[in-house]
Amino acid sequence: MRRMLIVLIAALSLPLTLAAPVNAGGLDDVFAKLLVKQVKGANAKKHLDALQAIGTANGGNRAAGTPGYDASVDYVAGKLRKAGYKVTLQPINFVESWSENSPPVLDLTAPTSKSFVPNQDFFTFQPSPAGDVTAQVQAVDVTLPPTPAPSSTSGCEASDFAGFVAGRIALIQRGTCAFAQKIRNAGFAGASGIIVFNEGQPGRTDAFPLDIGEWRAGVPMVFASFAVGNELATTAGATVRLKVDSNLVLGTNDNVIAESRFGDPRNVVMVGAHLDSVPAGPGINDNGSGTAAILEVAEEMALYPVKNKVRFAFWAAEEIGLLGSDQYVESLSEAQRDRIRVYLNFDMVASPNYAYKLYDGDDSDSVGSPAGPPGSAQIEQQLAAYYDSRDLPTVGTDFDGRSDYGPFIAVGIPAGGIFTGAEGIKTAEEAALFGGTAGVAYDVCYHQACDTIANVNATALDVDADAIADSVARFAFNLRAIPPRQAPQAAAALSAEAAE
């Protein structure tokens, strides 16, 4: 009966959708209120029960590269197909295993000869591919001498590599953005090898082993001390031999992408949540909760006569470096990126000691990372309006790129979302606003085996699912507040797992 009713509404409303401007009190408001009524926390809980059963049946987790993840893909894709969506499984790669056969080599071969000491002066960047290259070194936007406080932006933006000679070894200074971001930019610039060196301030001078989860530059790469980097940067015509002897094995998992049957494909509203857990547990709050909430929204709005195309994404391998969303964004052409008008991210929306946190898209809190791309502030305001309508408080959370919105804001796509807290500690002020216990983590089972079906707050799940429904429906009919996409804002693209 519900679907018959929606079909009838669709038939009656579609001419209006095409002919009439959408405004306050228009179709966006009508369908937002209808969808909020239809979306139920109890239905989202059924999806969580299913994800828990999948984890239990598959070694206790749903991590990338495991049967539990594959079963999660089958479950979500099956539900979406049944609801009537066009579902695509996008293969993405992740590091299945990495090992080193022998110590790396870094030798200065010109204008003089010198061998640096492996695993002391420099370390292999895990998971570096194998390679053996001799080439001239080219420094990339380095700051020498270093400033008193960390400030180097070396390699953080593609423009840093303007004038870089393809085939040379990129010499990059630590600082500001993620190692992975620097390395990928160097790969795009045609570097034959990569040396990242420590920035140079007290406490930031030595080399040490690092696993950054990034291999896609496809060239050997090492992390060196400041002394090594400074010497190479200040030696005219420095040429080095760089060798890494490693075994890198890649695995494949799938992103699940579902598109609405209706809507203008030139204006896409994208909604995402990561589908994988950590290996330690089934990940029912992190991020079964986001998965279940957007899956419930997708099912309920499947037949809505949306004006703008709605695309739901369930990301693979977020827990090992945002790999699913990163590779998805990387696969898009510039024109395809331009069509994504907003990206809404939902990662942990039912934490047991929850707070209603909205990504601080306008940097009004003046904490941490800068504001997101233009349009991010409007997304935050739209989400906040729903909580305001229910007399529920919200607080901001830093737009630090810790979740799958990071790759989107890196290319200038506005983003926003809801977060109820992870390993951070709830403040007394937040306890006064939201209840719960001050001085205790929002989720005491974060990334642990106890992140089970017992680790979600039903109230938070229900409220946040409704908030998601409200904003998705409104953007599906009305994008007038969102400005056209502008140039990428790479400084906002920080990965929590590898941030500097």
C-alpha positions as CSV (number, residue, x, y, z in Angstrom):
1,M,0.0,0.0,0.0
2,R,2.8,2.4,0.9
3,R,4.5,2.0,-2.5
4,M,1.1,2.3,-4.3
5,L,0.6,5.6,-2.4
6,I,4.0,6.9,-3.4
7,V,3.5,5.9,-7.1
8,L,0.2,7.9,-7.0
9,I,2.0,10.9,-5.4
10,A,4.7,10.6,-8.0
11,A,2.2,10.6,-10.9
12,L,0.4,13.7,-9.5
13,S,3.6,15.5,-8.5
14,L,5.9,14.9,-11.4
15,P,4.4,17.7,-13.7
16,L,4.7,20.1,-10.8
17,T,8.3,19.0,-10.2
18,L,9.2,19.8,-13.7
19,A,7.1,23.0,-14.1
20,A,7.1,24.8,-10.8
21,P,10.0,26.3,-8.8
22,V,10.8,24.5,-5.6
23,N,10.7,26.8,-2.5
24,A,9.8,26.8,1.2
25,G,6.5,25.0,1.4
26,G,7.0,23.5,-2.0
27,L,7.7,19.9,-3.0
28,D,10.9,19.7,-1.1
29,D,9.0,20.4,2.1
30,V,6.2,18.1,1.2
31,F,8.4,15.1,0.4
32,A,10.8,15.8,3.3
33,K,8.0,15.6,5.8
34,L,6.6,12.5,4.1
35,L,10.0,10.7,4.1
36,V,10.6,11.6,7.7
37,K,7.3,9.9,8.6
38,Q,8.2,6.8,6.6
39,V,11.7,6.3,7.9
40,K,11.8,4.3,11.1
41,G,14.6,3.7,13.5
42,A,13.1,0.3,14.1
43,N,13.6,-0.6,10.4
44,A,17.2,0.7,10.5
45,K,17.7,-1.6,13.6
46,K,16.6,-4.6,11.5
47,H,19.5,-3.8,9.1
48,L,21.8,-3.6,12.1
49,D,20.6,-7.0,13.3
50,A,21.4,-8.4,9.8
51,L,24.9,-6.9,9.9
52,Q,25.5,-8.3,13.3
53,A,24.4,-11.8,12.0
54,I,26.8,-11.4,9.1
55,G,29.7,-10.5,11.5
56,T,28.8,-13.4,13.8
57,A,28.8,-15.9,10.9
58,N,32.1,-14.6,9.5
59,G,34.7,-14.6,12.2
60,G,33.3,-11.8,14.2
61,N,33.9,-8.9,11.7
62,R,33.1,-7.4,8.4
63,A,36.5,-6.0,7.5
64,A,37.8,-5.3,4.0
65,G,39.1,-8.4,2.4
66,T,37.0,-10.8,4.5
67,P,33.9,-13.0,3.8
68,G,32.1,-10.8,6.2
69,Y,32.6,-7.7,4.0
70,D,31.5,-9.7,0.9
71,A,28.3,-10.8,2.7
72,S,27.6,-7.2,3.7
73,V,27.9,-6.2,0.1
74,D,25.5,-8.9,-0.9
75,Y,23.0,-7.8,1.7
76,V,23.0,-4.1,0.9
77,A,23.1,-4.6,-2.9
78,G,20.2,-7.0,-2.6
79,K,18.0,-4.6,-0.6
80,L,18.7,-1.8,-3.0
81,R,17.9,-3.8,-6.1
82,K,14.7,-5.0,-4.5
83,A,13.8,-1.4,-3.8
84,G,14.2,-0.6,-7.5
85,Y,17.6,1.1,-7.7
86,K,20.2,0.7,-10.4
87,V,23.0,-0.9,-8.5
88,T,26.7,-0.9,-9.5
89,L,29.5,-2.8,-7.8
90,Q,32.7,-0.8,-8.2
91,P,35.9,-2.8,-7.6
92,I,38.6,-1.0,-5.5
93,N,42.0,-2.2,-4.4
94,F,43.5,-2.4,-1.0
95,V,46.8,-3.8,0.4
96,E,46.3,-7.5,1.2
97,S,49.8,-8.0,2.3
98,W,53.2,-6.3,2.2
99,S,56.7,-7.5,3.2
100,E,60.2,-6.4,2.7
101,N,62.9,-8.8,1.5
102,S,66.0,-6.7,2.2
103,P,66.8,-3.3,3.6
104,P,66.1,-0.3,1.3
105,V,69.0,1.6,-0.5
106,L,69.5,5.3,-0.7
107,D,72.8,6.4,-2.1
108,L,74.0,9.8,-3.3
109,T,75.8,9.0,-6.6
110,A,76.5,12.6,-7.9
111,P,78.1,15.1,-7.6
112,T,79.8,13.0,-4.8
113,S,79.2,9.5,-3.4
114,K,77.6,8.7,-0.1
115,S,75.5,5.9,1.3
116,F,72.7,6.7,3.9
117,V,72.1,4.1,6.6
118,P,68.8,2.1,6.1
119,N,66.4,1.9,9.0
120,Q,68.3,4.7,10.7
121,D,68.7,7.6,8.2
122,F,65.6,6.5,6.3
123,F,63.0,3.8,6.2
124,T,60.8,2.3,3.5
125,F,57.3,3.8,3.4
126,Q,55.1,0.8,3.9
127,P,53.5,-0.3,1.6
128,S,56.0,0.9,-1.1
129,P,56.1,-1.0,-4.3
130,A,59.4,-2.6,-5.3
131,G,61.7,-0.5,-7.5
132,D,65.2,0.4,-8.2
133,V,65.8,3.8,-9.8
134,T,68.7,6.2,-10.2
135,A,67.8,9.8,-11.1
136,Q,68.3,13.4,-10.2
137,V,66.4,14.6,-7.1
138,Q,64.1,17.6,-7.4
139,A,62.8,19.4,-4.3
140,V,59.1,20.2,-4.2
141,D,58.1,23.5,-2.5
142,V,60.3,22.8,0.5
143,T,60.7,25.3,3.4
144,L,64.4,25.5,4.4
145,P,65.4,26.4,7.0
146,P,62.1,25.2,8.6
147,T,59.9,27.6,10.4
148,P,59.7,27.5,14.2
149,A,56.3,25.8,14.1
150,P,55.3,23.1,11.5
151,S,54.1,24.9,8.4
152,S,55.4,23.2,5.3
153,T,52.9,22.5,2.6
154,S,55.4,20.7,0.4
155,G,53.6,18.4,-2.1
156,C,50.1,19.1,-0.7
157,E,48.7,20.5,-3.9
158,A,49.1,19.5,-7.5
159,S,50.3,23.0,-8.2
160,D,53.4,22.4,-6.1
161,F,54.7,20.2,-8.9
162,A,54.5,22.8,-11.6
163,G,57.8,22.6,-13.3
164,F,58.6,19.2,-12.0
165,V,60.5,17.1,-14.5
166,A,58.9,13.7,-15.0
167,G,61.3,10.9,-14.3
168,R,63.1,12.7,-11.5
169,I,62.9,11.6,-7.8
170,A,60.6,13.9,-5.9
171,L,62.0,15.3,-2.6
172,I,59.1,16.3,-0.4
173,Q,59.1,17.8,3.1
174,R,56.7,16.6,5.8
175,G,54.0,19.0,7.0
176,T,50.4,20.2,6.9
177,C,48.7,17.5,4.9
178,A,48.7,13.7,4.8
179,F,51.7,11.7,3.6
180,A,49.3,9.9,1.2
181,Q,48.3,13.1,-0.4
182,K,51.9,14.2,-1.0
183,I,52.8,10.8,-2.5
184,R,49.8,10.6,-4.8
185,N,50.5,14.1,-6.1
186,A,54.1,13.1,-6.8
187,G,52.8,10.0,-8.6
188,F,50.5,12.1,-10.8
189,A,53.5,14.4,-11.6
190,G,55.5,11.5,-13.0
191,A,58.0,11.0,-10.2
192,S,60.2,7.9,-10.6
193,G,60.7,7.7,-6.9
194,I,59.7,9.6,-3.8
195,I,61.7,10.7,-0.7
196,V,59.7,12.4,2.0
197,F,61.8,13.9,4.8
198,N,60.9,15.1,8.3
199,E,60.2,18.7,8.6
200,G,63.0,19.9,10.9
201,Q,61.4,21.3,14.1
202,P,62.3,19.8,17.5
203,G,60.6,16.4,17.7
204,R,60.3,16.4,13.9
205,T,63.8,15.5,12.8
206,D,64.3,11.8,12.8
207,A,63.2,9.1,10.4
208,F,61.0,6.3,11.6
209,P,58.9,3.4,10.1
210,L,55.5,4.4,8.8
211,D,52.5,2.5,7.2
212,I,50.5,5.0,5.2
213,G,48.3,2.5,3.3
214,E,49.1,4.3,0.0
215,W,50.8,2.6,-2.9
216,R,49.2,4.1,-6.0
217,A,52.2,6.3,-7.0
218,G,53.6,2.9,-8.2
219,V,57.2,3.9,-7.4
220,P,59.7,3.2,-4.6
221,M,59.3,5.6,-1.7
222,V,61.0,6.2,1.6
223,F,60.8,8.4,4.7
224,A,64.1,10.1,5.6
225,S,65.4,12.3,8.4
226,F,65.5,16.0,8.1
227,A,69.3,15.9,7.9
228,V,69.1,13.6,4.8
229,G,66.4,15.7,3.1
230,N,68.2,19.0,3.9
231,E,71.5,17.6,2.4
232,L,69.8,16.4,-0.8
233,A,67.8,19.7,-1.2
234,T,70.9,21.8,-0.8
235,T,73.3,19.8,-3.0
236,A,73.2,21.1,-6.5
237,G,72.4,18.4,-9.1
238,A,72.0,15.7,-6.4
239,T,71.5,12.3,-8.0
240,V,70.6,9.3,-6.0
241,R,69.9,5.6,-6.3
242,L,66.7,4.6,-4.5
243,K,65.8,0.9,-4.2
244,V,63.0,-0.9,-2.4
245,D,62.9,-4.7,-2.4
246,S,59.3,-5.6,-1.3
247,N,56.4,-7.9,-2.0
248,L,53.1,-6.0,-2.4
249,V,49.9,-8.0,-2.9
250,L,46.7,-6.2,-3.6
251,G,43.2,-7.4,-2.8
252,T,39.8,-6.3,-4.3
253,N,36.6,-5.3,-2.7
254,D,33.5,-3.5,-4.0
255,N,31.9,-0.2,-3.4
256,V,28.1,-0.5,-3.7
257,I,26.6,2.4,-5.7
258,A,22.9,2.9,-6.2
259,E,21.2,5.5,-8.2
260,S,17.6,6.7,-8.2
261,R,15.4,6.0,-11.2
262,F,14.2,9.6,-11.3
263,G,16.1,12.9,-11.2
264,D,18.4,15.0,-13.4
265,P,21.8,13.3,-13.8
266,R,23.4,16.7,-14.2
267,N,22.6,17.5,-10.6
268,V,23.5,14.6,-8.2
269,V,22.8,14.4,-4.5
270,M,25.3,11.9,-3.1
271,V,24.8,10.1,0.2
272,G,27.5,7.8,1.6
273,A,28.5,5.6,4.5
274,H,31.3,3.1,4.9
275,L,30.3,-0.5,4.9
276,D,33.4,-2.1,6.3
277,S,34.3,-2.7,10.0
278,V,37.7,-3.0,11.6
279,P,39.1,-6.5,12.0
280,A,38.5,-6.5,15.7
281,G,34.7,-6.6,15.6
282,P,31.5,-6.5,13.6
283,G,31.4,-2.6,13.5
284,I,27.7,-2.2,14.4
285,N,28.0,1.5,15.4
286,D,31.1,2.0,13.2
287,N,29.7,2.0,10.7
288,G,26.7,-0.3,10.7
289,S,24.7,2.6,12.0
290,G,25.4,4.9,9.1
291,T,24.9,2.0,6.7
292,A,21.6,1.1,8.2
293,A,20.3,4.6,8.4
294,I,21.0,5.5,4.7
295,L,19.8,2.1,3.6
296,E,16.4,2.7,5.3
297,V,16.2,6.2,3.7
298,A,17.0,4.7,0.3
299,E,14.4,2.0,0.6
300,E,11.7,4.4,1.7
301,M,12.3,7.1,-1.0
302,A,13.0,4.7,-3.9
303,L,9.9,5.7,-5.8
304,Y,10.0,9.4,-5.1
305,P,9.8,11.6,-8.2
306,V,13.0,13.5,-7.3
307,K,14.1,16.5,-9.3
308,N,17.8,15.7,-8.8
309,K,19.4,12.3,-9.2
310,V,20.1,10.7,-5.8
311,R,23.1,8.4,-5.5
312,F,23.7,6.2,-2.5
313,A,27.2,4.9,-1.8
314,F,28.4,2.2,0.6
315,W,32.1,2.5,0.7
316,A,34.7,-0.3,0.9
317,A,38.0,-0.1,3.0
318,E,37.3,3.1,4.8
319,E,39.0,1.7,7.9
320,I,42.3,1.2,6.1
321,G,42.6,4.7,4.5
322,L,39.3,5.9,2.9
323,L,40.2,3.7,0.0
324,G,36.7,3.1,-1.4
325,S,35.7,6.8,-1.5
326,D,39.2,7.9,-2.6
327,Q,39.3,5.6,-5.6
328,Y,35.7,6.4,-6.5
329,V,36.5,10.1,-6.6
330,E,39.7,9.5,-8.5
331,S,37.8,7.5,-11.1
332,L,35.5,10.4,-12.0
333,S,36.2,12.8,-14.8
334,E,36.1,16.5,-14.1
335,A,32.7,16.7,-15.7
336,Q,31.4,13.9,-13.5
337,R,32.7,15.6,-10.4
338,D,31.0,18.8,-11.4
339,R,27.6,17.0,-11.5
340,I,27.9,16.0,-7.8
341,R,26.3,19.0,-6.2
342,V,26.5,17.8,-2.6
343,Y,28.0,14.9,-0.7
344,L,26.4,13.9,2.6
345,N,28.4,11.5,4.9
346,F,27.1,9.4,7.8
347,D,29.7,7.6,9.8
348,M,28.7,6.6,13.4
349,V,25.2,8.0,14.0
350,A,24.2,5.9,17.0
351,S,27.0,6.1,19.5
352,P,25.9,4.9,23.0
353,N,27.1,8.0,24.7
354,Y,26.0,10.2,21.8
355,A,26.1,13.9,21.0
356,Y,24.5,15.3,17.9
357,K,27.5,16.6,16.0
358,L,27.4,18.3,12.6
359,Y,30.5,18.7,10.4
360,D,31.6,22.3,10.8
361,G,31.4,23.2,7.1
362,D,31.7,26.9,7.6
363,D,34.4,26.7,10.3
364,S,32.3,28.8,12.6
365,D,33.8,27.0,15.5
366,S,37.3,28.1,14.4
367,V,38.7,24.7,15.5
368,G,41.2,22.7,13.5
369,S,40.7,22.4,9.7
370,P,39.4,25.2,7.5
371,A,35.9,25.5,6.1
372,G,34.8,23.1,3.4
373,P,34.2,24.0,-0.3
374,P,31.4,26.5,-1.0
375,G,28.1,24.9,-0.2
376,S,29.4,23.0,2.9
377,A,28.0,25.8,5.1
378,Q,24.6,25.4,3.6
379,I,24.6,21.7,4.1
380,E,25.4,22.2,7.8
381,Q,22.6,24.8,8.0
382,Q,20.1,22.4,6.4
383,L,21.0,19.6,8.8
384,A,20.8,21.9,11.8
385,A,17.4,23.2,10.7
386,Y,15.9,19.7,11.2
387,Y,17.2,19.4,14.8
388,D,16.1,23.0,15.5
389,S,12.6,22.0,14.3
390,R,12.5,19.3,17.0
391,D,14.1,21.6,19.6
392,L,17.2,19.4,19.7
393,P,20.6,20.9,20.2
394,T,23.6,20.2,18.0
395,V,27.3,21.0,18.3
396,G,30.0,21.3,15.6
397,T,32.7,18.8,14.9
398,D,35.9,19.6,13.0
399,F,35.9,19.2,9.3
400,D,39.1,17.2,9.5
401,G,38.6,14.6,6.7
402,R,38.6,11.6,9.0
403,S,35.8,10.0,7.0
404,D,34.8,9.5,3.4
405,Y,33.9,13.1,2.8
406,G,37.7,13.8,2.7
407,P,38.2,12.9,-1.0
408,F,35.1,14.9,-2.0
409,I,36.2,18.1,-0.4
410,A,39.7,17.6,-1.8
411,V,38.3,18.2,-5.3
412,G,36.0,21.0,-4.3
413,I,32.7,19.1,-3.8
414,P,30.7,20.6,-0.8
415,A,30.0,18.1,1.9
416,G,28.5,17.7,5.3
417,G,27.1,15.1,7.7
418,I,26.2,13.8,11.1
419,F,28.6,12.2,13.7
420,T,27.7,11.1,17.2
421,G,31.3,10.6,18.5
422,A,34.0,8.0,18.6
423,E,36.9,7.6,21.0
424,G,36.7,11.3,22.1
425,I,35.5,12.1,25.6
426,K,32.1,13.7,26.2
427,T,32.3,17.1,27.9
428,A,30.2,18.3,30.8
429,E,28.6,20.8,28.5
430,E,27.7,18.1,26.1
431,A,26.2,15.9,28.8
432,A,24.0,18.8,29.8
433,L,22.8,19.2,26.3
434,F,22.4,15.5,25.3
435,G,22.4,13.5,28.5
436,G,24.7,10.6,28.9
437,T,27.9,10.6,30.9
438,A,30.6,13.3,30.9
439,G,34.2,12.2,31.1
440,V,33.5,9.0,29.2
441,A,34.0,8.2,25.5
442,Y,31.1,8.7,23.1
443,D,31.7,5.1,22.1
444,V,33.7,3.0,24.6
445,C,33.7,0.1,22.1
446,Y,35.2,2.2,19.2
447,H,37.3,-0.2,17.0
448,Q,36.9,-3.0,19.5
449,A,35.2,-6.4,19.5
450,C,32.4,-5.1,21.7
451,D,31.1,-2.8,18.9
452,T,28.1,-5.1,18.6
453,I,24.3,-4.7,18.4
454,A,24.4,-3.9,22.1
455,N,26.6,-0.8,21.3
456,V,24.1,1.4,19.7
457,N,21.7,4.0,21.1
458,A,18.2,3.5,19.7
459,T,17.2,7.2,20.3
460,A,20.2,8.6,18.4
461,L,19.6,6.1,15.5
462,D,16.0,7.1,15.2
463,V,16.6,10.8,15.4
464,D,19.6,10.8,13.0
465,A,17.8,8.6,10.5
466,D,15.0,11.2,10.4
467,A,17.5,14.0,10.0
468,I,19.2,12.2,7.1
469,A,15.8,11.6,5.5
470,D,14.9,15.3,5.9
471,S,18.0,16.7,4.3
472,V,18.3,14.1,1.5
473,A,14.7,14.7,0.5
474,R,15.1,18.5,0.5
475,F,18.3,18.4,-1.6
476,A,16.7,15.9,-3.9
477,F,14.1,18.5,-4.8
478,N,16.0,21.8,-4.2
479,L,19.7,22.6,-4.8
480,R,19.2,26.4,-5.3
481,A,21.2,27.2,-2.1
482,I,24.2,25.3,-3.3
483,P,26.7,27.3,-5.4
484,P,28.4,25.9,-8.5
485,R,31.4,23.8,-7.7
486,Q,34.7,25.8,-7.6
487,A,38.3,24.8,-7.8
488,P,39.6,22.0,-5.5
489,Q,40.5,23.0,-1.9
490,A,43.2,20.5,-1.3
491,A,44.1,22.0,2.1
492,A,40.9,20.6,3.5
493,A,41.6,17.0,2.5
494,L,43.2,15.5,5.6
495,S,43.2,11.8,6.3
496,A,43.0,11.0,10.0
497,E,45.0,7.9,9.7
498,A,48.0,9.6,8.1
499,A,47.5,13.3,9.0
500,E,50.7,15.3,9.7
